[in-house]
Protein backbone atom coordinates (compact mmCIF):
# COMPACT_ATOMS: atom_id res chain seq x y z
CA UNK A 1 0.00 0.00 0.00
CA UNK A 2 1.03 3.59 -0.59
CA UNK A 3 0.08 6.85 1.12
CA UNK A 4 -0.32 9.98 -0.98
CA UNK A 5 -0.35 13.39 0.71
CA UNK A 6 -1.70 16.18 -1.51
CA UNK A 7 -0.47 19.66 -0.58
CA UNK A 8 -2.82 22.03 -2.45
CA UNK A 9 -0.68 25.17 -2.45
CA UNK A 10 1.68 26.86 -4.90
CA UNK A 11 3.41 30.22 -4.94
CA UNK A 12 2.50 30.77 -8.59
CA UNK A 13 0.11 29.19 -11.08
CA UNK A 14 1.94 27.61 -14.02
CA UNK A 15 0.17 28.36 -17.29
CA UNK A 16 -0.36 24.68 -18.19
CA UNK A 17 -1.39 23.19 -14.82
CA UNK A 18 -4.92 22.01 -14.04
CA UNK A 19 -4.16 20.23 -10.73
CA UNK A 20 -6.02 21.36 -7.63
CA UNK A 21 -4.07 24.05 -5.76
CA UNK A 22 -4.35 27.54 -4.30
CA UNK A 23 -1.87 30.42 -4.33
CA UNK A 24 -3.41 31.76 -1.08
CA UNK A 25 -0.71 30.48 1.26
CA UNK A 26 -2.34 31.97 4.37
CA UNK A 27 -4.59 28.92 4.53
CA UNK A 28 -1.78 26.37 4.88
CA UNK A 29 -2.05 25.88 8.65
CA UNK A 30 -5.81 25.33 8.57
CA UNK A 31 -5.73 22.87 5.67
CA UNK A 32 -2.83 20.82 7.05
CA UNK A 33 -4.67 20.62 10.40
CA UNK A 34 -7.67 19.27 8.48
CA UNK A 35 -5.41 16.76 6.77
CA UNK A 36 -4.24 15.53 10.16
CA UNK A 37 -7.89 15.08 11.07
CA UNK A 38 -8.44 13.07 7.90
CA UNK A 39 -5.50 10.82 8.78
CA UNK A 40 -7.14 10.08 12.14
CA UNK A 41 -10.43 9.28 10.42
CA UNK A 42 -8.86 7.13 7.73
CA UNK A 43 -6.71 5.14 10.17
CA UNK A 44 -8.75 5.23 13.42
CA UNK A 45 -7.49 2.08 15.13
CA UNK A 46 -4.23 0.22 14.58
CA UNK A 47 -1.55 1.81 12.36
CA UNK A 48 -1.51 0.54 8.77
CA UNK A 49 2.02 0.08 7.46
CA UNK A 50 2.74 1.55 4.03
CA UNK A 51 5.33 0.63 1.41
CA UNK A 52 5.58 4.25 0.27
CA UNK A 53 4.79 7.81 1.26
CA UNK A 54 4.50 10.34 -1.56
CA UNK A 55 3.91 14.06 -1.01
CA UNK A 56 2.72 15.81 -4.15
CA UNK A 57 0.65 18.80 -5.09
CA UNK A 58 0.64 21.61 -5.58
CA UNK A 59 4.03 22.25 -4.10
CA UNK A 60 4.79 20.42 -0.83
CA UNK A 61 8.07 22.29 -0.47
CA UNK A 62 6.19 25.54 0.31
CA UNK A 63 5.42 24.14 3.78
CA UNK A 64 7.46 25.47 6.67
CA UNK A 65 9.50 22.92 8.57
CA UNK A 66 7.21 23.20 11.59
CA UNK A 67 4.07 22.48 9.53
CA UNK A 68 5.68 19.71 7.51
CA UNK A 69 7.13 18.04 10.60
CA UNK A 70 3.77 18.07 12.36
CA UNK A 71 1.92 16.62 9.36
CA UNK A 72 4.64 14.01 8.79
CA UNK A 73 4.47 12.97 12.46
CA UNK A 74 0.76 12.30 12.13
CA UNK A 75 1.16 10.49 8.80
CA UNK A 76 3.97 8.28 10.09
CA UNK A 77 2.06 7.52 13.27
CA UNK A 78 -1.18 6.51 11.57
CA UNK A 79 0.34 5.02 8.42
CA UNK A 80 3.96 4.15 9.28
CA UNK A 81 6.46 3.62 6.52
CA UNK A 82 7.89 0.14 6.47
CA UNK A 83 11.67 -0.11 7.07
CA UNK A 84 13.51 0.94 3.93
CA UNK A 85 10.29 2.27 2.39
CA UNK A 86 10.25 5.03 -0.21
CA UNK A 87 9.40 8.56 1.01
CA UNK A 88 9.18 10.97 -1.92
CA UNK A 89 8.78 14.73 -1.67
CA UNK A 90 7.96 16.88 -4.70
CA UNK A 91 9.89 20.15 -4.51
CA UNK A 92 10.39 23.28 -6.57
CA UNK A 93 14.00 24.35 -7.23
CA UNK A 94 13.55 27.71 -5.49
CA UNK A 95 12.64 25.94 -2.24
CA UNK A 96 15.79 23.80 -2.17
CA UNK A 97 18.19 25.29 0.39
CA UNK A 98 20.74 23.76 2.72
CA UNK A 99 18.34 24.16 5.65
CA UNK A 100 15.30 22.79 3.84
CA UNK A 101 17.23 19.73 2.72
CA UNK A 102 18.31 18.99 6.29
CA UNK A 103 14.73 19.45 7.47
CA UNK A 104 13.35 17.10 4.80
CA UNK A 105 15.88 14.43 5.70
CA UNK A 106 15.01 14.81 9.38
CA UNK A 107 11.39 13.74 8.78
CA UNK A 108 12.44 10.72 6.73
CA UNK A 109 12.36 11.93 3.10
CA UNK A 110 14.71 9.74 1.06
CA UNK A 111 13.65 10.59 -2.50
CA UNK A 112 13.22 13.99 -4.15
CA UNK A 113 11.20 14.80 -7.25
CA UNK A 114 12.39 18.21 -8.44
CA UNK A 115 10.08 20.17 -10.74
CA UNK A 116 12.69 21.55 -13.13
CA UNK A 117 10.51 21.44 -16.30
CA UNK A 118 13.22 23.19 -18.36
CA UNK A 119 16.76 24.54 -18.14
CA UNK A 120 15.82 27.39 -20.52
CA UNK A 121 15.00 30.70 -18.82
CA UNK A 122 12.74 31.89 -21.62
CA UNK A 123 10.67 28.70 -21.42
CA UNK A 124 10.45 28.88 -17.64
CA UNK A 125 9.22 32.47 -17.84
CA UNK A 126 6.67 31.46 -20.50
CA UNK A 127 5.41 28.66 -18.21
CA UNK A 128 5.18 31.15 -15.31
CA UNK A 129 7.48 29.01 -13.20
CA UNK A 130 8.79 30.46 -9.95
CA UNK A 131 12.45 29.58 -10.62
CA UNK A 132 15.16 30.18 -13.21
CA UNK A 133 17.55 27.78 -14.90
CA UNK A 134 20.41 28.59 -12.50
CA UNK A 135 18.18 27.75 -9.52
CA UNK A 136 17.21 24.48 -11.22
CA UNK A 137 20.86 23.50 -11.57
CA UNK A 138 21.79 24.63 -8.08
CA UNK A 139 18.89 22.72 -6.52
CA UNK A 140 20.12 19.41 -7.96
CA UNK A 141 23.70 20.02 -6.82
CA UNK A 142 22.58 21.06 -3.34
CA UNK A 143 20.41 17.97 -2.97
CA UNK A 144 23.28 15.73 -4.02
CA UNK A 145 25.67 17.50 -1.64
CA UNK A 146 23.13 16.93 1.16
CA UNK A 147 23.28 13.18 0.54
CA UNK A 148 20.18 12.63 -1.57
CA UNK A 149 21.02 9.97 -4.13
CA UNK A 150 17.52 9.05 -5.25
CA UNK A 151 16.62 12.18 -7.25
CA UNK A 152 14.08 12.48 -10.05
CA UNK A 153 13.48 15.58 -12.13
CA UNK A 154 10.51 16.57 -14.27
CA UNK A 155 10.98 17.89 -17.81
CA UNK A 156 8.41 19.10 -20.36
CA UNK A 157 8.85 18.65 -24.12
CA UNK A 158 6.86 19.61 -27.20
CA UNK A 159 6.72 23.29 -26.20
CA UNK A 160 5.41 25.62 -28.96
CA UNK A 161 8.17 27.03 -31.19
CA UNK A 162 10.79 24.77 -29.61
CA UNK A 163 13.32 22.67 -31.49
CA UNK A 164 14.77 19.18 -31.16
CA UNK A 165 18.13 20.81 -30.36
CA UNK A 166 16.58 22.63 -27.40
CA UNK A 167 15.11 19.39 -26.06
CA UNK A 168 18.41 17.56 -26.56
CA UNK A 169 20.14 20.29 -24.55
CA UNK A 170 17.58 20.00 -21.74
CA UNK A 171 17.92 16.25 -21.49
CA UNK A 172 21.69 16.40 -21.80
CA UNK A 173 21.96 18.84 -18.92
CA UNK A 174 19.76 16.62 -16.77
CA UNK A 175 21.91 13.58 -17.50
CA UNK A 176 25.10 15.53 -16.81
CA UNK A 177 23.95 15.95 -13.20
CA UNK A 178 23.76 12.19 -12.76
CA UNK A 179 20.12 12.09 -11.67
CA UNK A 180 18.76 8.55 -11.50
CA UNK A 181 15.16 9.13 -12.65
CA UNK A 182 13.39 11.30 -15.23
CA UNK A 183 9.69 12.06 -15.60
CA UNK A 184 9.16 13.54 -19.05
CA UNK A 185 5.84 14.94 -20.20
CA UNK A 186 4.53 16.26 -23.49
CA UNK A 187 2.97 19.67 -23.01
CA UNK A 188 -0.81 19.31 -23.13
CA UNK A 189 -3.47 22.01 -23.13
CA UNK A 190 -6.09 21.51 -20.43
CA UNK A 191 -9.31 23.49 -20.30
CA UNK A 192 -9.53 26.43 -17.88
CA UNK A 193 -5.76 26.78 -17.62
CA UNK A 194 -3.99 30.01 -18.44
CA UNK A 195 -2.42 28.35 -21.48
CA UNK A 196 -5.85 27.32 -22.77
CA UNK A 197 -7.02 30.95 -22.74
CA UNK A 198 -3.74 32.24 -24.16
CA UNK A 199 -4.14 29.95 -27.16
CA UNK A 200 -7.82 30.81 -27.49
CA UNK A 201 -6.94 34.52 -27.62
CA UNK A 202 -4.12 33.95 -30.06
CA UNK A 203 -1.49 35.00 -27.52
CA UNK A 204 0.32 31.67 -27.76
CA UNK A 205 0.86 29.03 -30.40
CA UNK A 206 -0.68 25.64 -29.59
CA UNK A 207 1.69 22.69 -29.14
CA UNK A 208 2.02 20.45 -32.18
CA UNK A 209 1.88 16.65 -32.04
CA UNK A 210 4.61 16.36 -34.69
CA UNK A 211 7.01 18.46 -32.61
CA UNK A 212 6.26 16.52 -29.42
CA UNK A 213 6.57 13.16 -31.17
CA UNK A 214 9.99 14.10 -32.52
CA UNK A 215 11.19 14.95 -29.00
CA UNK A 216 9.61 11.80 -27.58
CA UNK A 217 11.14 9.38 -30.07
CA UNK A 218 14.58 10.92 -29.74
CA UNK A 219 14.75 10.83 -25.95
CA UNK A 220 13.35 7.29 -25.68
CA UNK A 221 15.99 5.98 -28.06
CA UNK A 222 18.72 8.03 -26.42
CA UNK A 223 17.91 6.77 -22.91
CA UNK A 224 17.56 3.18 -24.11
CA UNK A 225 20.96 3.44 -25.82
CA UNK A 226 22.39 4.58 -22.49
CA UNK A 227 20.96 1.50 -20.77
CA UNK A 228 18.16 3.27 -18.93
CA UNK A 229 14.99 1.45 -17.91
CA UNK A 230 12.11 3.14 -19.75
CA UNK A 231 9.53 1.42 -17.60
CA UNK A 232 6.51 3.61 -18.38
CA UNK A 233 5.63 6.02 -21.18
CA UNK A 234 6.62 9.10 -19.18
CA UNK A 235 9.11 7.60 -16.73
CA UNK A 236 12.67 6.33 -17.14
CA UNK A 237 15.44 5.54 -14.70
CA UNK A 238 18.76 3.86 -14.31
CA UNK A 239 18.08 0.17 -13.50
CA UNK A 240 16.77 -0.31 -9.98
CA UNK A 241 15.53 3.25 -9.46
CA UNK A 242 11.88 3.04 -10.51
CA UNK A 243 9.36 5.12 -8.60
CA UNK A 244 7.83 2.48 -6.33
CA UNK A 245 4.90 4.67 -5.37
CA UNK A 246 3.87 5.66 -8.90
CA UNK A 247 4.22 2.06 -10.03
CA UNK A 248 1.33 1.16 -7.72
CA UNK A 249 -0.96 3.29 -9.87
CA UNK A 250 -0.03 1.50 -13.09
CA UNK A 251 -0.25 -1.97 -11.56
CA UNK A 252 -3.60 -1.37 -9.83
CA UNK A 253 -2.45 -1.72 -6.22
CA UNK A 254 -4.01 -0.12 -3.14
CA UNK A 255 -3.20 3.47 -2.18
CA UNK A 256 -4.65 6.08 0.17
CA UNK A 257 -4.94 9.78 -0.73
CA UNK A 258 -5.05 12.48 1.95
CA UNK A 259 -5.93 16.14 1.37
CA UNK A 260 -8.17 18.22 -0.92
CA UNK A 261 -8.45 16.62 -4.36
CA UNK A 262 -6.56 13.45 -3.38
CA UNK A 263 -7.67 10.09 -4.83
CA UNK A 264 -7.68 6.60 -3.29
CA UNK A 265 -8.15 3.04 -4.55
CA UNK A 266 -8.75 -0.11 -2.52
CA UNK A 267 -6.92 -2.34 -5.01
CA UNK A 268 -10.16 -4.13 -5.89
CA UNK A 269 -13.08 -2.11 -7.19
CA UNK A 270 -13.59 1.06 -5.14
CA UNK A 271 -12.29 4.52 -5.96
CA UNK A 272 -12.79 7.64 -3.88
CA UNK A 273 -11.80 11.24 -4.33
CA UNK A 274 -11.73 14.11 -1.90
CA UNK A 275 -13.41 17.48 -2.42
CA UNK A 276 -11.25 19.62 -4.73
CA UNK A 277 -11.94 22.79 -2.78
CA UNK A 278 -9.87 23.83 0.21
CA UNK A 279 -12.64 25.68 2.02
CA UNK A 280 -15.24 22.95 1.57
CA UNK A 281 -12.71 20.30 2.60
CA UNK A 282 -11.89 22.18 5.81
CA UNK A 283 -15.55 22.76 6.67
CA UNK A 284 -16.31 19.07 6.12
CA UNK A 285 -13.51 18.12 8.50
CA UNK A 286 -14.67 20.66 11.09
CA UNK A 287 -18.12 19.08 11.35
CA UNK A 288 -17.11 15.50 10.47
CA UNK A 289 -19.30 15.41 7.36
CA UNK A 290 -18.48 13.62 4.12
CA UNK A 291 -15.37 15.04 2.48
CA UNK A 292 -15.23 12.62 -0.43
CA UNK A 293 -17.19 10.84 -3.12
CA UNK A 294 -16.70 7.26 -4.22
CA UNK A 295 -17.64 4.86 -6.96
CA UNK A 296 -17.73 1.10 -7.24
CA UNK A 297 -16.15 0.07 -10.50
CA UNK A 298 -18.13 -2.13 -12.84
CA UNK A 299 -16.35 -4.98 -14.65
CA UNK A 300 -16.10 -2.85 -17.80
CA UNK A 301 -14.51 0.01 -15.83
CA UNK A 302 -11.96 -2.30 -14.25
CA UNK A 303 -10.99 -3.72 -17.65
CA UNK A 304 -10.72 -0.26 -19.19
CA UNK A 305 -8.46 0.92 -16.39
CA UNK A 306 -6.20 -2.07 -16.88
CA UNK A 307 -6.00 -1.32 -20.59
CA UNK A 308 -5.28 2.37 -19.99
CA UNK A 309 -2.60 1.97 -17.31
CA UNK A 310 -0.83 -1.28 -18.03
CA UNK A 311 -0.33 -0.84 -21.76
CA UNK A 312 1.78 2.20 -20.82
CA UNK A 313 4.27 0.05 -18.95
CA UNK A 314 7.28 -1.93 -20.07
CA UNK A 315 5.72 -5.10 -18.65
CA UNK A 316 2.58 -4.60 -20.73
CA UNK A 317 -1.00 -5.84 -20.37
CA UNK A 318 -1.62 -9.49 -19.48
CA UNK A 319 -4.41 -10.68 -21.78
CA UNK A 320 -5.54 -13.18 -19.12
CA UNK A 321 -6.59 -10.28 -16.89
CA UNK A 322 -9.13 -9.21 -19.53
CA UNK A 323 -11.17 -12.40 -19.54
CA UNK A 324 -13.33 -12.82 -22.62
CA UNK A 325 -12.81 -9.18 -23.62
CA UNK A 326 -9.38 -10.09 -25.01
CA UNK A 327 -11.12 -11.68 -28.01
CA UNK A 328 -12.80 -8.35 -28.77
CA UNK A 329 -9.58 -6.46 -28.08
CA UNK A 330 -7.81 -8.47 -30.75
CA UNK A 331 -10.38 -7.23 -33.26
CA UNK A 332 -10.32 -3.62 -32.07
CA UNK A 333 -6.54 -3.46 -32.04
CA UNK A 334 -6.02 -5.25 -35.36
CA UNK A 335 -5.40 -1.93 -37.22
CA UNK A 336 -2.74 -1.06 -34.66
CA UNK A 337 -1.23 -4.55 -34.88
CA UNK A 338 -1.12 -4.27 -38.68
CA UNK A 339 0.54 -0.85 -38.35
CA UNK A 340 3.23 -2.29 -36.00
CA UNK A 341 2.10 -0.19 -33.04
CA UNK A 342 1.17 -2.98 -30.63
CA UNK A 343 1.59 -6.76 -30.45
CA UNK A 344 0.88 -9.75 -28.24
CA UNK A 345 3.94 -11.74 -27.25
CA UNK A 346 4.28 -15.50 -26.82
CA UNK A 347 3.18 -15.24 -23.17
CA UNK A 348 -0.10 -13.54 -24.05
CA UNK A 349 1.01 -10.06 -23.03
CA UNK A 350 0.07 -6.98 -25.05
CA UNK A 351 2.94 -4.54 -25.49
CA UNK A 352 3.48 -1.33 -27.39
CA UNK A 353 6.00 -1.26 -30.18
CA UNK A 354 8.19 1.73 -30.94
CA UNK A 355 5.67 3.21 -33.39
CA UNK A 356 2.87 2.96 -30.84
CA UNK A 357 4.56 4.44 -27.80
CA UNK A 358 3.69 8.09 -28.42
CA UNK A 359 0.06 7.16 -29.17
CA UNK A 360 -0.52 4.97 -26.11
CA UNK A 361 -3.63 6.83 -24.92
CA UNK A 362 -5.27 6.66 -28.35
CA UNK A 363 -4.47 2.96 -28.71
CA UNK A 364 -5.81 2.25 -25.23
CA UNK A 365 -9.09 4.11 -25.82
CA UNK A 366 -9.60 2.24 -29.09
CA UNK A 367 -9.69 -0.96 -27.03
CA UNK A 368 -12.09 0.16 -24.31
CA UNK A 369 -15.23 -1.77 -23.42
CA UNK A 370 -18.19 0.45 -24.50
CA UNK A 371 -20.78 1.54 -21.95
CA UNK A 372 -23.51 -0.64 -23.44
CA UNK A 373 -21.36 -3.77 -23.36
CA UNK A 374 -22.25 -6.29 -20.65
CA UNK A 375 -19.47 -8.49 -19.26
C-alpha positions, 0 to 999 in steps of 0.5 A, spaced: 500 500 500 502 507 498 500 513 502 499 519 498 499 526 501 496 532 496 499 539 498 494 544 495 498 550 495 503 553 490 506 560 490 504 561 482 500 558 477 503 555 471 500 556 465 499 549 463 497 546 470 490 544 471 491 540 478 487 542 484 491 548 488 491 555 491 496 560 491 493 563 497 498 560 502 495 563 508 490 557 509 496 552 509 495 551 517 488 550 517 488 545 511 494 541 514 490 541 520 484 538 516 489 533 513 491 531 520 484 530 522 483 526 515 488 521 517 485 520 524 479 518 520 482 514 515 486 510 520 482 510 526 485 504 530 491 500 529 496 503 524 496 501 517 504 500 514 505 503 508 510 501 502 511 508 500 509 515 502 509 520 496 507 528 497 505 531 491 501 537 489 501 543 488 508 544 491 509 540 498 516 544 499 512 551 500 510 548 507 514 550 513 519 545 517 514 546 523 508 544 519 511 539 515 514 536 521 507 536 524 503 533 518 509 528 517 508 525 524 501 524 524 502 520 517 507 516 520 504 515 526 497 513 523 500 510 516 507 508 518 512 507 513 515 500 512 523 499 514 527 501 507 520 504 504 520 510 499 518 517 502 518 521 496 517 529 496 515 533 490 519 540 490 520 546 486 528 548 485 527 555 489 525 551 495 531 547 495 536 550 500 541 547 505 536 548 511 530 545 507 534 539 505 536 537 512 529 538 514 526 534 509 531 528 511 530 529 518 522 527 517 524 521 513 524 523 506 529 519 502 527 521 495 526 527 491 522 529 485 524 536 483 520 540 478 525 543 473 521 542 467 526 546 463 533 549 463 531 554 458 530 561 462 525 563 456 521 557 457 520 557 464 518 564 464 513 562 458 510 557 463 510 562 469 514 558 473 517 560 480 524 559 478 530 560 473 535 555 470 540 557 474 536 555 480 534 548 477 541 547 476 543 549 483 537 545 486 540 538 484 547 540 486 545 542 493 540 535 494 546 531 491 551 534 496 546 533 502 546 526 501 540 525 496 542 519 491 535 518 489 533 524 485 528 524 479 526 531 475 521 533 471 521 535 464 516 538 459 517 537 451 513 539 445 513 546 447 510 551 442 516 554 437 521 549 440 526 545 437 529 538 437 536 541 439 533 545 445 530 538 447 536 535 446 540 540 450 535 539 456 535 532 457 543 532 456 543 537 462 539 533 466 543 527 465 550 531 466 547 531 473 547 524 474 540 524 476 537 517 476 530 518 474 526 522 469 519 524 468 518 527 461 511 529 459 509 532 453 505 539 453 498 538 453 493 544 453 487 543 459 481 546 459 480 552 464 488 553 464 492 560 463 495 556 457 488 554 454 485 561 454 492 564 451 491 559 445 484 561 445 486 569 444 491 567 439 497 569 444 500 563 444 501 558 439 498 551 440 503 545 441 504 540 435 503 533 435 509 532 430 514 536 434 512 533 441 513 526 437 519 528 434 522 529 442 519 523 444 522 518 439 529 521 440 529 521 448 526 514 448 531 511 443 537 516 447 535 513 454 535 506 451 541 506 448 544 509 455 541 503 458 536 506 462 529 502 464 524 506 460 519 502 464 513 507 463 511 512 457 513 518 461 518 515 466 525 512 465 530 511 470 537 507 471 536 500 472 533 499 480 531 506 481 523 506 478 518 510 482 515 504 487 509 509 489 507 511 482 508 504 479 502 502 484 498 506 480 499 503 473 499 496 476 492 497 480 495 496 487 491 499 493 493 506 495 490 512 500 490 519 498 489 524 503 488 532 502 483 536 498 483 533 491 486 526 493 484 520 490 484 513 493 483 506 490 482 499 494 486 495 489 479 491 488 473 495 485 472 502 489 475 509 488 474 515 492 476 522 491 476 528 496 473 534 495 477 539 490 476 545 494 480 547 500 474 551 504 469 545 503 474 540 505 476 544 511 468 545 513 467 538 512 472 536 517 470 541 522 463 538 522 465 531 520 461 530 514 463 527 508 469 530 504 469 525 499 465 521 493 466 514 491 464 509 486 464 502 485 467 500 479 463 495 474 467 490 470 467 494 464 470 500 468 476 495 471 478 492 464 478 499 461 483 501 467 487 495 466 488 497 458 489 504 460 494 503 465 498 497 463 499 498 456 503 504 458 508 500 462 514 496 459 511 489 462 505 490 458 498 488 459 496 481 461 491 478 456 488 473 461 486 479 466 481 481 460 477 475 460 473 474 454 474 481 452 481 479 449 477 476 443 474 483 442 480 487 443 484 483 438 479 485 433 479 492 435 486 493 435 487 489 429 489 496 425 494 497 430 497 490 430 497 491 422 501 498 423 506 495 427 504 499 433 502 494 438 503 486 439 501 480 443 507 476 445 508 468 446 506 469 453 499 472 451 502 479 453 500 486 449 505 490 449 506 497 445 512 497 439 516 503 438 511 506 433 505 505 438 509 508 444 507 516 443 500 514 441 498 509 447 492 513 450 489 513 443 491 505 442 488 504 449 481 508 448 480 504 441 480 498 445 475 500 451 469 496 453 463 500 451 458 503 456 452 498 453 457 492 453 455 487 458 461 483 461 
